[in-house]
């Protein structure tokens, strides 16, 4: 499996079709956005859905990666299983809640997992530093 270390992220200004999109050939199931920037010795890692959540958490000094969606692939689960503790902080919408529960179910045998439920309609990048830090411990 190829591990991509670079790429791009773009956000749509028009809400039709979602906030962001990738080229059809982009293998997002093989990528944990920001994984190459996280200290390999860090035992706790926050997992979010999108690159903006990773950037927001990085501003607050919290190591984070993004799935680039709500579905955890086998390759992403393999990369996350090297950590001791994974904190799932998906968006506060039905898809995010379902995705976090499914990811926790898949990871719970390999790592310690915590789910942080955000308020309805809230994304990690909507929160203040203090609120982010309070939620991820």
C-alpha positions, 0 to 999 in steps of 0.5 A: 500500500502506498503511503501518501505524504503530501497532497492538498485540501480544498473547501467548497464555497457552495454547500451543494455536494458537501464541504470538500471533495477529492479527485476520484483517484485519491486513495483516501482510505489509505491516508490519515491526514497529518499522520506524518506530522504527529510524533511517533512516540505520542501515545494519545492521538485525536482523530477527526473527520477533516483536515480543518479539524486537524489544523484547529487542534494543531493550533491548540497544541493537540496531536491529531489526524483526519480520516477524510470522512467518517469511515475508518478503513483497515489501513487507517485502523492499522496505523491507529493501532500503534497508539495507546489511546485514540480520542475520536472527535467526529462532527456533531451530526448523525453521520459523525456520531455513527462514524465514531461509534463504528470506529470505536467498535473496530479499534477497541480491541487494539487500543484504548478509545474515547469518544468525544461527542460534540454539540449538535451541528458543531465541528472540532474547528468551531471550538475555542482552544479552551473548549478543545482542551477541556474535551480532549483532556 
